[in-house]
Structures are given as C-alpha cells and as structure tokens.
Amino acid sequence: MTRVAAVDCGTNSIRLLIADVSADGSSLTDVLRTMTVVRLGQGVDKTGEFAADALERTFAAVDEYEQECREHDVTAIRFVATSATRDARNRGDFIEGVQSRLGVTPEVITGDEEAELSFRGAVSVIDPARPAPYLVVDLGGGSTEMVLGERSPASAHSMNVGCVRMSERHLVSDPPTDAEIAAAKVDVDVALDLAMQSVDVSQARSLVGLAGTITTVTAHALGLSGYDRDAINGASVSIDDAIESCETLLHATRAEREAMPFMHPGRVDVIGAGALVWSAVMKRVREQVVAAGGELDATVTSEHDILDGIAFSAAARG
C-alpha cells in the first residue's frame, strides 16, 4: 500500500483525499476525505483573475491540508487545479502561494485531463453489473466534463458551463427570473451542441453523475434528512425524478434551499444553476439514446470522482 494525498482545487471548492492505494494500483482505501468551499473562482468569469479574498480563503484551506498530510505521513502529494485556474490571468500568485505552503507545484490541467481523471475515479468502483459504455458527467463550478468509455475513456469533452459560472453570468435574482433561466439555458444548449460533436452520447448505456451539484440533486430526489454519503454513493434515480428535483432546486429561493437538511451552505447560491445544467444534460442524453434505439431511464450517482483519479495517479508516479 502507498499512502498518498490528492488535492482537487476547483472553482467552488477545494478537496483533500488521503488514501492508501493498493500495490497493483487497482483500488484505494480512504484515510481522510474532506472538502472546503472557498469559491476560488469568485468573479473569474467576469474579471479574468482571482480576487484577493478568494485566494486568502483558498490558502487557509491549503494550510489545513498541509497539516493533515504531515499528521498522516503521506509519501506523495498531487495537487490539481481546474477550470477557474485555467481562466485566471494571475494564476501565478495562486501557484506560488500553494508551493510555499504545501511544497508541491499545483498542476493546472486541461479539460481533457480533468475528464480522464474523473472517469478513472468513477469507474474504479462502478458496479460491474451496470451496462457499458458509461457516460460519466462531472459537473463542477466552472466547467462540466463528459466522458464516454468502458474501462478507459473513448471520447471526452469539457464544457465551460458550471454552477458558479452560470450563477454569476445569469442567475443573479432570488429566485431566478424566467428571463435569467432562459438565458442560462441558451448557454448550456450551445455548449451541449459542441459536446455532442465530440462525444456520441447515444452509445451510453449507463449515465454516471459526479460532484456536488449532482450529489445534492440526488439527496433531494432520495428525500434524505441529511447529507449521507453512503446513501448517495451508487444510488440509482430515475431521470424523471432527478429532473423534477432539479426544477425544485432551480426555482427555490435561497432561504428555501438553505433550509434543506442535506444542503451544504456553500452550495445554496449556486445549486440552482448546477441543477439547470444537470437537467439539460440528462434530457439531451436520454433524447439521443432513445433516438438511436436504446434505453436510458435512470442515472447513477458516484461519490468517487476526479479526487480518486488524482490519488491513483499520485501513487503511479511514486
């Protein structure tokens, strides 16, 4: 076993996984898995750079993660930064700040590599009884990755739509207005049109959803009285029920969302936009699958995602 640390720094949250990876690199065992909402991507879609307070919040979380890595005696760390960091002009400040605190250089990965790592993490624990090919959808704060494959990706595409980006760009009212929702849907539809050119989603026989928006939608669809990772992981929800939950979350006020027992405080203001994106993806994928003569009635949610993929890659690098 190799004990590694994986850090995923996205637009909305930064997450740490400390895990023991098996000698053959085929499985991992969680030692610690934690998440902090830092909203690193605050305003990046509009200004093109990180805000000073967003960097401060992120560096404070990195300080905590550095202590966890020392206490758990990790032998390798891989720190991956995604959509917001790809877009920020002052990412050098971010990279330097992480290096000085954690002793590793954050890797600003491409959307394609983000998709591959997400697929690796999700497929590592998928029920073998589920039919392939799998379409894995990782819905983040700044981007959404779609990956089609069986044991490895066959095609992938990264869309510049996510819960934070769409919230800041369109859904500014509480609750969002019909005009705001319509404008956001146009953006998402255009992004999906491009994605369909790269990924033939009609081949999908299992739709696998990852990340905080989708796990929250699943918690709502399951009627959970609190956020229960074990109940959410591997849960199968009908697409109709998932779409209904998306509609509820999209049109709810922030106060109504905040009162939901499974809702993380850091998602209250952006879950509506995330739900809009997830609903559009599910509708488009089901439509394409049915048009090709297939069936797709449900989606499965995984709590294993890019973070697991980063851990596997850290162990492989040694």
Steps between C-alpha positions, in 0.01 A plus 500: 500500500614854421359790702437801278323832516287635217383860488235619256469878488200603295293810446276455804682265737836353590509136606754269658518122484762310696485137397691173501533376143551128441833376366347417161333841480154354455328615819531749781386529860399836641695630797357852489266672256406864561369800312503877555298748296740785422343638179842547339327581173309794648465755219753331269247463218452879503841638600735230370696486826485374857364733767731563796248371755442183295875431505508559877220249559672245279841542665340457844359164386838399353663573839255260664560236233878529544460417868281198420760371253775525762292334770406211272853444364416514131779399262378687190273797431338602176322836488274560201331829409223517244264744328541824698879473501508435126313826449678729750771738380657520847523124551870550573404649838293192572774259393764679706274506807433127483868417441609695807242328722483144373836451335355378171420679177129513412437352158260705289355218294306516176132420475588176322726382782238605753251279316739204495572525874129525579427195289780303668365580843139420418562176311731365774197421718214469252275196537616251232136406447434844352500492120775676306589733335485744791444870451665669798397861566703707746313824566724756667495867583659627181482210255320174432683196364330226298691176445385191313671165534513157659817435703673805353378817324415467133399864456470806722403865495526782754228767492551846649174484694478435871300597806711803598558626145129479407391654832728800461422540132123457508316392817551808716145547635351316797325296374624520141265662252361326193716724280817408693418131476433527128835674442686236700331221304618655174861489625467140612331389177778656290761323715316169465480541123881522492540209741283274281746554215777338705310248711240269350276484807249282313731205575464542877334219690572636849500868599728568799488838675778643717570801724309720743215621282404149396542347846279778640233443234514130587463575872187700418360228275559240774331720760796478738475660845869592480797461268578127507797410283438126528136535394590724206794297369375252243141619527289450189238768439256511210577779258147636541542520879842661465363761257214574741753557780702727271192710430423533871855609583516740205181687590544496880605812688835499676322488834307192388820332382681588821225327699550171316675266748746355246609835353860614554505874578753559224259369237190699594560780251625287209303175517223644280737554210658160554157339498418680174814360337442146630137501384603612151767230479262223609231608255740526207672167572175309541366654181809389305501149646130445423540640147772239441272218615636463851356545848610727782256537786725573797821664610743370760686733735858438610689657790821381333626746244801703389639494854534122482654527154758746633585261786553210259725715284699620801569141602598404145751784491646391831 
